[in-house]
Amino acid sequence: MKAATRSRKPSAVTRSPRKAPTNLSLRVDLVQRARALDLNLSEVVEHALEDAITAAEQARWLAENEQAIDYYNAFVEKHGVFGDEFLQF
């Protein structure tokens, strides 16, 4: 007798991440221009914040791993990459 199995299907309803009400101080002229263009301030700020976080995380990762990257680059410069002898080009 076979055990019944359920197949998991992706939910048709996509849930958005929770949002926190936040007060921000923005330049009045920028807010006025954004409103004149019917821009969604929350969406614009959210995307800009995502970009800033990604850039900061990348910079932090590079700083934290700079020594290992430099070591690897020096090693490759001195010894080449594993398998170099098999390259045909």
Buried (B, 14 or more C-beta within 10 A) or exposed (E): EEEEEEEEEEEEEEEEEEEEEEEEEEEEEEEEEBEEEEEEEEEEBEEEEEEEEEEEEEEEEEEEEEEEEEEEEEEEEEEEEEEEEEEEE
